[in-house]
Structures are given as C-alpha cells and as structure tokens.
Amino acid sequence: MSPCRLSTLTRRRLLAALTAVAAQPSEFAFAADQVRTAPAPEKGSFGYPDVVDRARAMSEAAFNGDVPALPAELAALNFDAWREINFRPEADPLGDPAGRYKLQFFHLGHLFNRPIAINLVHDGVAAPLAYSAKQFDYHRTKFSKPLPANLGHAGFRVHYPLNSTNSFDELISFVGASYFRFLGRDQKYGLSARGLAIGTGNLDNNEEFPFFKEFWIERPDAHSDMLTIYALLDSPSLSGAYRFDIYPQNETAIVVTATLFARRTVHRIGMGALTSMYFLGENDRHLNDRNKYDEFRSELHDSDGLMIHTNTDEWIWRPLKNPLIQEVQRFTQLDVEGFGLFQRDRQFDHYKDIELNYEERPSYWIEPTHNWGAGVVELVELATKDETADNVICAFVPDAPLEPGKPFVFSYRIRAMNAGLSLHKLGTTSETFSAPSGALGANEAVSADTRRFLVDFTGGDLDYYLKNPALVKISTSSEHCQVLRSFLVPNPKDQGFRAMVDVRFERDQVGSFRVVLKGDHKPITETWAYAWRIYNF
C-alpha cells in the first residue's frame, strides 16, 4: 500500500467504513445484482443525468442495507494481513491515453466488507470493471480455497505524477462510506472529506453514515486537465448522485456537484463534511496529565484549526482542541463564503515525527459555488486519548430540512491547501495558549472559574502597526461567559502582537468568546474564536 496512513484508520474512520451492516447471508454467495445496481446504459448516452435518474429511482424504493457475507477467512483478516494485499500496478484498467492517471482497487476484507461497483466510461459507454484475484498480489496473506470470482472491490484510488514526472503519487482515494481523501503537491494524507454527513453532533451518537455504492470513472482524453468521477450514494434516509471533477495541481481542486433525494424528511445533513484528528497541541498542553501520554512529541494533530469566511467578509479562526467530553460549537451563517479544517502549523520542530510527518498534512478549504442559504458551520470535537481516532468533524448544516419529492442540489469547490495563509491579507493567529488568570503575577487570588488565554497574531500589516502600537485596539465579545479584562502587547519576536484575555466561566457551561485586533476602526486581523468549559469533576 502507498503511505496513506492507513495504520491510523481506526475507531471512527473504520467504523464509518462499515456503514451499518445488516443481517448477512450465511453462504459465500455473491450474486451479480449484489455488486451491480443497474445495467449499463445504451451506447454513447452515459453522463451525470443518468446517475441522477438512478438516485431518484432508488429513493422511491425501500432502502436495502444488506451486505453479502465475506468468506470467513477474508472477513477474519486483521489490519496487517489486509494491508498485505496490494493491487498490481500493471493491472491498471483505466487506459489513460496520455499515461498520466493510473487506477488501482482496494481489496475487500478486515473492516471493509461492503462491495461496491466500479465502472469505466469511455465515449459515453459505461462498462463494469470486474474483480479478479489476478489483479492483486496477496504476499503472505493466504486462503484455503479460491475467493469468489465476482467478489467485488472495497474502493479505489487514482495515481498521478503530482511531485515528479518520473513517479506516480496517490492523488485521490475512495474507500469506506462516503469518505474520500486527496492530495496536492508535497502533501501526505491526514484529514478526510465526506460526500455527506447525517446527524453529526447529536449526543445520542445516532449518526447515519451514507455510503457510495457505485462509481463511474471517465477515461480522460489525451488533452484533458481533469478527471471526472460519478458516484451513487445511498442511506436509510436518502439517496444521491455525485459528480467529482478533479484538477491535479499544487493545490489539487475538486468541483463537487450533488443531487439528493430524501426518502423521508431529513432535518440535519452536513454539506462539505470534513473529519480529522486533533490530540495534542500548544493550546491544551496543560491537559496532558489527563491522557498519561508519556512520549517525545509535544503536538499530534492532522488539523489544528477551523477557518470560516462569512458573507460579511469576516475571517474566523477557531483553534481545535481535545475536550474532556464531546463539545459542539455552531457558527450561524448566511450565504457562507468558505470554511475548512487547516493544518496551519507546518514546522517539523513542533512534531518531531520523522515517520508520520504531521507538518505535511493537507488542509481542505471549501467554497460554495452558489448560495447555500441560512445554516450553521458546525464543529464537533470528541474526546480522545490517543492519535488513532478521528475526533473532529465539521460541516455546513442548512436550516431547511430535506423533504421527500423535492430534489436538493448543491455544489462546491474543495482545495487541498497547505497553511492557507494566502486566502486573506489580514494578520493571522499563529499560536494559542492558556494559563491560570494570575499567571503573569496578578495580585488577586487565582479563581478556579477564570482562565487566561494568550493569542499571538502575526502577518498582514501588523509589522507596520508595530511602529505605533497605540493605533491598535483589542476588541472582544463573549457568550455564556464573561471577559473580565484584556491586554495587548507588541511581540517584536514574531513581528506581531500578543493579546491576552481573562475569562470567567459558569461551571459545566461551554462559554464562547472572540478576539480581533483593529486599526483605524477596522479589523486588521482575523477573528480568533474559542470555546472553553470548566467541569465539576
């Protein structure tokens, strides 16, 4: 397998891959209709409207979540044995005439039990890409009898010469539920995108995982600068048709178009859903003792912040954290301009990991290509005690529910960026710290309900304002907590400013608060937003 960090695909990401396995047959039977959902269309006619028609028809029928039982030896594979099964590159079925794109399949097994159908579209004709054991090198993984001839595949990935014309790098992969991951130049896999989320942020953990059940991959022509993939999505609540137009480049971009059909009223969908991992960082180092995590790395995360661009041209930066219990923060939006999870800290010295290279993880930035209307950008943070769990989810949740009989269409562009500092010209948050409110020698007694937060702003025009710091003012706001005092001091070491705020909280109540620096009565930095909770236990 390529270095796509499958070794950390545990708990949430692997749980998602199962997508609610229903009662399974006891025989090793794989009928053709369990892999194919419909016959191929007539010659020269296939395109996105055909996938939309299939999604509409599927929504009018009862949901069938049955998953055929895998052969016992295949189902019993542990992660290491499953990872031993590699696709043979010479078996590439895509046939790109320019030789740029290479297609490989993921084998079923371990936690990837649901077979999906994969088709190749050439000159408007869709033809299924059948499974064959000859496509794979099984290495040390052995079976007592041959696997079924129509077993199916767990997913696929596409390779492309992203970093060098002499080698092929993994560009994008689809495996498990509606998850997909993709890369730009000099990036290594970290966070994941999702075709759709349903019911995230509920305390009852009753989240529904839609899954892609069939794909159609268009064979690119010799001069195309993109690769197009269609997908059919299904779940108990809805079905959907997807189109992915993929543009490989320094910051690989994908234009995603989706048409959803509800089987029943769906009150909470997550558009542009992203999921990531945040375990340790500079803003919650004081919590390390609760994890009893004794090792050499001081920061461990695939992403360290949520960024939002509002329709009023405000840029919000919300550092991520690892809470003691699940927390959900919602940012009310009207016509959101963009949002995403970022790995802003790209300094190796902050991670010291020569194998996982957290400083090279991509950031995913989502920009709607039309008006998404009223809703919230929802951030869900789950507690985790190690780095193997995807414990962060964000998505745009529209206010209006999906109703049966009414197609719901949305589209957006998603980019694999690095730190994303070029998105705006304001000063940015470089680091966030917290400490007892008396940490700097305050005379009053330190209150257990009060915390001091320190925010370093750099970049933008802040080097200009360092020449006359009196022109810079700190502006704060809060909800369900009280900002007691705020301070602002120049930080010439970083060519910026350090803001400090003391905040009093109510016990067992999540308080949210914001800080922005202003010059000439207008923002000169992005808005730093945070949430905190003081527990009674």
Secondary structure, DSSP 4 states (H G I P E B T S, - for coil): --SS-GGG-BTHHHHHHH-------SS----GGGT-SSPPPSTT--SHHHHHHHHHHHHTS------PPPPHHHHT--HHHHHT-EE-GGG-----TTS--EEEEEPPBTTB---BEEEEEETTEEEE----GGGEE-TT---SSPPPTT--BSEEEEEE-SS-TTS-EEEEEEESTTEEEE--TT-----EEES-EESTT-TT---B--EEEEEEEEPP-TT-S-EEEEEEEE-SSEEEEEEEEEE-STT-EEEEEEEEEESS-B--EEEEEEEE-EEE-GGGGGGHHHHT--SS-S-EES--EEEEE-TTS-EEEEE----SS-EEEEEEEES--EEEEE-----GGGT--TTT-GGG--EEEEEESS---EEEEEEEE---SSTTB--EEEEEEESSPB-TTS-EEEEEEEEEESS-TTS-SSBEEEEEEEEETTTT--SSPPPTTEEEEEEEEESTTHHHHTTSGGGEEEEEEEESEEEEEEEEEEEGGGTEEEEEEEEEE-BT--EEEEEEEEETTEE-BPEEEEEE-B---
